[in-house]
Amino acid sequence: MKRQTTKTHIFIIPLLLVCLIAAACKVSVSLNGTSINYDEIKSISFDKFPIRSAYVWSPMESMFYNTLVDAYSQKTKLKVLKRNGDLQLAGEITEYSQINKSVSAEGYSAQTQLKVTVNVRFTHTKDRSKDFEKQFSATAEYDSKLQLQSVQEELVTEILKDIVDQIFNATVADW
């Protein structure tokens, strides 16, 4: 009989410890990766992000704005306002450039890198300690034998998605 009591204790004691620990802990899980208190924060507003770089591709301004708004609309329950949101994003596209990344054996450029930088001003009207102004950048490379015009839309779309993910994580994901 003592032997069975010992076996029972081996299973019951760890089970009780797990139950006590679980009861003492508060677990908060968010499936969309945000850490927004929706009781306090209900809306977000976006200013246009004009292009202020020396080199300009005009469709990029609206592409960036739409990608930014779509990300917050799809990943959060925040209401998108034209102005005066509880969270506010403003800024400008400050760099759109390309540089040669590598040289071929013949001495010509083999890879070109396209880079976009966006300056962002974030205002958290409920907690001003979370306000910031910060630059976010991303790059994409392409074969220098290709004309930029032939790959530009695809590369810019990829770059802007990366930048928007960085902005989203910095503003509402608290990674």
C-alpha positions in Angstrom: 0.0 0.0 0.0 2.9 2.4 0.8 4.2 1.9 -2.7 0.9 3.0 -4.4 0.7 6.1 -2.1 4.2 7.2 -3.2 3.3 6.8 -6.8 0.2 8.9 -6.3 2.2 11.6 -4.6 4.7 11.7 -7.5 1.8 12.7 -9.9 -0.3 14.8 -7.6 2.3 17.1 -6.1 3.6 18.3 -9.5 0.0 18.7 -10.8 -0.9 20.8 -7.8 2.2 23.0 -8.3 1.3 23.6 -11.9 -2.2 24.5 -11.0 -1.0 27.0 -8.3 1.4 28.6 -10.7 -1.2 28.8 -13.4 -3.7 30.4 -11.1 -1.1 33.0 -9.9 -0.1 34.0 -13.4 -2.0 36.3 -15.7 -1.3 35.3 -19.3 -2.1 37.9 -22.0 -2.0 36.6 -25.6 -2.7 38.6 -28.7 -3.1 36.7 -32.0 -2.3 39.8 -34.1 0.9 40.8 -32.3 -0.4 44.0 -30.8 -0.4 45.3 -27.3 -3.2 47.8 -27.6 -5.5 48.5 -24.7 -8.7 48.9 -26.7 -10.6 50.4 -23.7 -8.2 53.3 -23.8 -7.1 53.5 -27.5 -9.9 53.5 -30.0 -8.6 55.3 -33.1 -5.6 56.1 -35.3 -5.0 58.8 -37.8 -2.5 59.1 -40.6 -1.1 62.2 -42.4 0.1 61.9 -45.9 3.8 61.1 -46.2 5.1 63.4 -48.9 8.3 62.5 -50.8 11.1 64.8 -49.7 14.0 62.9 -51.4 16.2 64.1 -54.3 15.1 61.2 -56.4 11.3 60.7 -56.8 9.0 58.0 -58.0 5.6 59.6 -57.6 3.4 56.5 -57.1 5.4 55.6 -54.0 3.7 58.2 -51.9 0.2 56.7 -52.3 1.6 53.2 -52.2 3.2 53.9 -48.8 0.1 55.6 -47.4 -2.2 52.7 -48.5 0.1 50.0 -47.2 0.3 51.8 -43.9 -3.4 52.3 -43.5 -4.1 48.7 -44.6 -1.7 47.2 -42.1 -3.4 49.0 -39.1 -6.9 48.3 -40.5 -6.2 44.6 -40.9 -4.1 43.9 -37.8 -5.9 46.0 -35.2 -9.5 47.0 -34.2 -8.6 50.7 -34.3 -10.9 53.1 -36.2 -9.0 55.0 -38.9 -9.7 58.7 -38.7 -8.6 61.5 -41.0 -7.2 63.5 -38.0 -7.0 63.6 -34.2 -6.8 59.8 -33.5 -5.7 58.5 -30.2 -2.6 57.4 -32.1 -1.2 59.6 -34.8 1.3 58.9 -37.5 2.9 61.6 -39.7 6.2 62.1 -41.6 7.8 62.0 -44.9 9.7 59.8 -47.3 13.2 61.2 -47.0 15.3 58.9 -49.2 14.7 57.0 -52.4 18.1 56.0 -53.8 20.0 53.3 -55.6 23.7 52.3 -55.3 25.9 49.8 -56.9 26.4 46.8 -54.6 28.8 44.6 -56.4 31.1 44.6 -59.5 31.3 41.9 -62.1 34.5 40.4 -63.4 34.3 42.8 -66.4 34.3 45.8 -64.0 30.6 46.6 -64.4 28.0 46.9 -61.7 26.4 43.4 -61.1 23.9 44.2 -58.4 22.1 47.5 -57.6 20.4 48.2 -54.3 17.3 50.3 -54.0 16.8 52.0 -50.6 13.8 53.8 -49.1 13.9 55.7 -45.8 10.8 57.1 -44.1 10.9 59.6 -41.2 8.0 58.9 -38.8 6.5 61.1 -36.1 4.4 59.0 -33.7 2.1 60.6 -31.2 0.3 58.6 -28.5 -2.2 61.0 -27.1 -2.9 58.9 -24.0 0.7 58.3 -23.0 3.1 60.9 -24.3 6.1 58.9 -23.1 5.5 56.6 -26.1 5.8 59.5 -28.6 8.8 59.3 -31.0 10.4 60.6 -34.2 12.4 57.9 -35.9 13.7 56.9 -39.3 12.8 53.5 -40.8 14.7 52.1 -43.8 14.6 49.0 -46.0 16.4 47.9 -49.2 16.1 45.4 -52.0 18.6 44.4 -54.6 18.2 43.7 -58.3 20.4 42.6 -61.2 22.0 45.7 -62.8 21.3 44.3 -66.2 17.7 45.1 -65.6 16.2 48.5 -66.0 14.9 50.0 -62.7 11.6 50.7 -64.4 11.0 47.0 -65.1 11.4 46.0 -61.4 10.6 49.2 -59.6 7.0 48.5 -58.6 7.8 45.1 -57.3 10.8 46.2 -55.3 9.1 49.3 -53.9 6.1 47.2 -52.8 8.5 44.8 -51.0 10.4 47.6 -49.4 7.4 49.5 -48.3 5.9 46.4 -46.7 9.1 45.9 -44.7 9.1 49.6 -43.5 5.4 49.4 -42.6 6.1 46.2 -40.5 8.9 48.1 -38.7 6.6 51.0 -38.0 3.8 48.8 -36.8 6.1 46.9 -34.5 7.5 50.2 -33.1 4.1 51.7 -32.5 1.6 49.1 -31.3 3.4 45.7 -31.1 5.9 46.6 -28.3 8.3 43.9 -29.3 
